[in-house]
Amino acid sequence: MILIPAGEIRDPTLARFDAEVPEWAAGYVDPARRLGAIRVALSAQYPYGTLESVLAHEATHQMLNDAVGDRIPLWFNEGVATMQGRRWSFDDYRIVTTTLLTSDLAQLSALDSMFHASEPEAEVAYAASFSFVSWSARAYGPAFLRDVLHATRDRRFEQAWRQRAGVPLEESERLWRRASTFHYRWIPILTASSTLWLLITLLFVVAGVRKRARAREIERRWAEEERREAELPPDPEPPDLEPPA
């Protein structure tokens, strides 16, 4: 693993290697040559965060290639590598939330091409793959990812997934999307300050309407009682009880 400092790369072989990957990538690895590099100046940016995270991420790519070669989709490879490199962060939350507030997350089958597209598209791909892979580990158990990789050695990835998860990959994706829509679209909307104050205002309005309705009912009852009292005959005069003179 080569550390590339900021500035011009003077070694021509390393410069050609570095030119093969997008400018925004902080790290990369060529598993066939067992050669990787980290652009130190970019290590703090998404989807990594630290130099150690980049190293763990790229090392995981190498180990996954050693274990199963190219038998797993890129989104799974990147999701596992990101999960091994660091924990879920605010940036992941921000990217998934802002994406879901305006559209839907891309299908898993479309993520592979997004990793090689523009930086914003790649960010969404990293966040989505990380989200799905970590969700799967919680949903199917901590040994699930390891078991899927083990099963992939002698069968297709989709078959390995179904065997270990008990449901097809498409069903797992559907469940993850439903959970993500609730957690990253509706909860932010419902807990936004403007929404919160709108709900508080509505509660006050409802309380005021009910209070006025109760007051009108009390006034109606009082008026009814006064009307009934007015219709009653006057009380008879009390008898004169004084003794005769």
C-alpha positions as CSV (number, residue, x, y, z in Angstrom):
1,M,0.0,0.0,0.0
2,I,1.6,3.2,-1.2
3,L,1.1,6.5,0.5
4,I,0.8,9.3,-2.0
5,P,1.5,12.8,-0.5
6,A,-0.1,16.0,-1.9
7,G,1.5,17.4,-5.0
8,E,2.8,16.1,-8.2
9,I,3.7,12.4,-8.5
10,R,7.2,12.1,-9.9
11,D,7.4,8.4,-10.3
12,P,6.0,7.6,-13.8
13,T,4.8,4.1,-12.9
14,L,2.9,5.4,-9.9
15,A,1.6,8.3,-11.9
16,R,0.1,5.9,-14.5
17,F,-1.4,3.8,-11.7
18,D,-2.9,6.9,-10.0
19,A,-4.4,8.1,-13.3
20,E,-6.5,5.0,-13.6
21,V,-8.9,6.0,-10.8
22,P,-11.2,9.0,-10.4
23,E,-9.7,12.2,-9.0
24,W,-11.9,12.2,-6.0
25,A,-11.0,8.8,-4.8
26,A,-8.9,8.8,-1.6
27,G,-7.8,5.2,-2.0
28,Y,-7.7,2.3,-4.5
29,V,-6.4,-1.2,-4.9
30,D,-5.6,-3.5,-7.8
31,P,-6.2,-6.9,-6.3
32,A,-4.6,-8.8,-9.2
33,R,-1.3,-7.0,-8.6
34,R,-1.8,-6.8,-4.9
35,L,-1.0,-3.1,-5.1
36,G,-2.9,-0.2,-3.6
37,A,-2.4,3.5,-2.8
38,I,-3.8,6.1,-0.5
39,R,-4.0,9.8,-1.4
40,V,-3.1,11.2,2.0
41,A,-4.6,14.6,1.2
42,L,-8.0,13.1,0.4
43,S,-8.2,10.6,3.2
44,A,-10.5,12.7,5.4
45,Q,-13.2,13.1,2.8
46,Y,-16.2,10.9,2.2
47,P,-16.6,7.9,2.2
48,Y,-13.6,7.4,4.5
49,G,-12.8,10.0,7.2
50,T,-9.4,9.0,8.3
51,L,-6.2,7.5,7.0
52,E,-6.8,4.4,9.0
53,S,-10.3,4.1,7.5
54,V,-8.9,4.2,4.0
55,L,-6.4,1.5,4.8
56,A,-9.0,-0.8,6.3
57,H,-11.3,-0.2,3.4
58,E,-8.8,-1.0,0.7
59,A,-7.3,-3.9,2.6
60,T,-10.9,-5.4,2.8
61,H,-11.2,-5.2,-0.9
62,Q,-8.0,-7.2,-1.2
63,M,-9.1,-9.8,1.2
64,L,-12.6,-10.1,-0.4
65,N,-10.8,-10.7,-3.8
66,D,-8.6,-13.3,-2.2
67,A,-11.7,-15.1,-0.7
68,V,-14.2,-15.0,-3.6
69,G,-12.6,-13.2,-6.5
70,D,-15.1,-11.3,-8.6
71,R,-18.1,-13.5,-7.6
72,I,-19.7,-10.7,-5.6
73,P,-21.3,-7.5,-7.0
74,L,-19.4,-4.3,-6.6
75,W,-22.1,-2.8,-4.3
76,F,-21.6,-5.7,-1.9
77,N,-17.9,-5.4,-2.1
78,E,-18.0,-1.6,-1.4
79,G,-20.6,-2.0,1.3
80,V,-18.6,-4.6,3.3
81,A,-15.3,-2.6,2.8
82,T,-16.9,0.6,4.1
83,M,-18.5,-1.2,7.0
84,Q,-15.1,-2.7,8.0
85,G,-13.4,0.7,7.6
86,R,-15.6,2.8,9.9
87,R,-19.0,3.2,11.6
88,W,-22.2,4.8,10.2
89,S,-21.6,8.6,10.3
90,F,-23.6,11.8,10.0
91,D,-22.4,12.2,6.4
92,D,-24.0,8.8,5.6
93,Y,-27.2,9.9,7.2
94,R,-27.1,13.2,5.4
95,I,-26.6,11.7,2.0
96,V,-29.3,9.1,2.4
97,T,-31.8,11.5,3.9
98,T,-31.3,14.3,1.3
99,T,-31.6,11.7,-1.5
100,L,-34.8,10.2,-0.1
101,L,-36.3,13.7,0.4
102,T,-36.3,14.3,-3.3
103,S,-36.3,10.9,-4.9
104,D,-35.7,7.2,-4.2
105,L,-32.4,5.4,-3.7
106,A,-31.1,3.7,-6.8
107,Q,-31.7,0.0,-7.2
108,L,-28.8,-2.2,-6.0
109,S,-28.3,-3.4,-9.5
110,A,-27.7,0.2,-10.6
111,L,-25.2,1.1,-7.9
112,D,-22.2,-0.7,-9.5
113,S,-22.0,1.8,-12.4
114,M,-22.5,4.8,-10.0
115,F,-19.2,4.0,-8.2
116,H,-17.3,5.0,-11.4
117,A,-19.5,8.0,-12.2
118,S,-19.4,11.6,-10.8
119,E,-18.5,12.2,-7.2
120,P,-22.1,13.0,-6.1
121,E,-23.3,9.8,-7.7
122,A,-20.5,7.8,-6.1
123,E,-21.4,9.3,-2.7
124,V,-24.9,8.0,-3.0
125,A,-23.7,4.6,-4.1
126,Y,-21.3,4.3,-1.1
127,A,-24.0,5.5,1.3
128,A,-26.7,3.2,-0.1
129,S,-24.5,0.1,-0.3
130,F,-23.2,0.8,3.3
131,S,-26.8,1.2,4.5
132,F,-28.0,-2.0,2.9
133,V,-25.1,-4.1,4.0
134,S,-25.2,-2.9,7.6
135,W,-29.0,-3.3,7.6
136,S,-28.5,-6.9,6.4
137,A,-26.1,-7.7,9.2
138,R,-28.6,-6.4,11.8
139,A,-31.6,-8.2,10.2
140,Y,-29.9,-11.6,9.6
141,G,-27.3,-11.7,12.3
142,P,-23.7,-10.8,12.8
143,A,-22.4,-13.9,10.9
144,F,-24.6,-13.3,7.9
145,L,-22.0,-11.5,5.7
146,R,-19.4,-14.1,6.4
147,D,-21.8,-16.9,5.6
148,V,-22.8,-15.3,2.3
149,L,-19.2,-15.0,1.3
150,H,-18.5,-18.6,2.2
151,A,-21.5,-19.8,0.3
152,T,-20.6,-17.7,-2.7
153,R,-17.5,-19.8,-3.3
154,D,-19.4,-22.5,-5.0
155,R,-22.7,-20.9,-6.2
156,R,-24.0,-17.7,-7.6
157,F,-24.2,-14.7,-5.2
158,E,-28.0,-14.5,-5.5
159,Q,-28.3,-18.2,-4.6
160,A,-25.9,-17.7,-1.6
161,W,-27.9,-14.8,-0.4
162,R,-31.2,-16.7,-0.5
163,Q,-29.7,-19.7,1.2
164,R,-28.4,-17.6,4.1
165,A,-31.1,-15.0,4.4
166,G,-34.0,-17.3,3.8
167,V,-35.5,-14.8,1.2
168,P,-34.4,-13.7,-2.2
169,L,-32.2,-10.7,-2.5
170,E,-35.1,-8.7,-4.1
171,E,-37.2,-9.3,-0.9
172,S,-34.3,-8.1,1.3
173,E,-33.9,-5.0,-0.8
174,R,-37.7,-4.3,-0.6
175,L,-37.6,-4.6,3.2
176,W,-34.5,-2.4,3.5
177,R,-36.1,0.2,1.2
178,R,-39.3,0.3,3.4
179,A,-37.2,0.7,6.5
180,S,-35.0,3.4,4.9
181,T,-38.0,5.4,3.7
182,F,-39.4,5.5,7.2
183,H,-36.2,6.3,9.0
184,Y,-34.5,8.6,6.5
185,R,-37.5,10.3,4.8
186,W,-40.5,10.4,7.1
187,I,-38.8,10.8,10.5
188,P,-36.8,13.9,9.4
189,I,-40.0,15.4,8.0
190,L,-42.1,14.7,11.1
191,T,-39.4,15.9,13.4
192,A,-38.4,19.0,11.5
193,S,-38.8,22.2,13.5
194,S,-41.3,23.7,11.1
195,T,-43.4,20.5,11.2
196,L,-43.1,20.4,15.0
197,W,-44.4,24.0,15.3
198,L,-47.2,23.3,12.9
199,L,-48.3,20.3,14.9
200,I,-48.1,22.4,18.1
201,T,-50.2,25.1,16.5
202,L,-52.8,22.6,15.3
203,L,-53.0,21.2,18.8
204,F,-53.6,24.7,20.2
205,V,-56.3,25.3,17.6
206,V,-58.1,22.0,18.4
207,A,-57.9,22.7,22.1
208,G,-59.3,26.2,21.5
209,V,-62.2,24.9,19.4
210,R,-63.1,22.3,22.0
211,K,-62.8,24.9,24.8
212,R,-65.2,27.3,23.0
213,A,-67.6,24.4,22.3
214,R,-67.7,23.5,26.0
215,A,-68.3,27.2,26.9
216,R,-71.2,27.5,24.4
217,E,-72.7,24.3,25.8
218,I,-72.5,25.7,29.4
219,E,-74.1,29.0,28.2
220,R,-76.9,27.0,26.5
221,R,-77.6,25.1,29.6
222,W,-77.7,28.2,31.7
223,A,-80.1,29.9,29.3
224,E,-82.3,26.8,29.3
225,E,-82.4,26.7,33.1
226,E,-83.3,30.5,33.2
227,R,-86.1,29.9,30.7
228,R,-87.5,27.1,32.7
229,E,-87.4,29.1,35.9
230,A,-89.2,32.0,34.2
231,E,-92.1,29.6,33.1
232,L,-92.7,28.3,36.6
233,P,-95.8,29.7,38.4
234,P,-95.1,32.1,41.3
235,D,-94.9,30.7,44.8
236,P,-98.2,30.9,46.8
237,E,-98.4,33.5,49.6
238,P,-97.7,32.0,53.0
239,P,-100.8,31.7,55.2
240,D,-101.4,34.3,58.0
241,L,-100.7,32.5,61.2
242,E,-101.2,35.4,63.6
243,P,-103.9,34.6,66.3
244,P,-107.2,36.6,66.2
245,A,-107.4,39.7,68.4
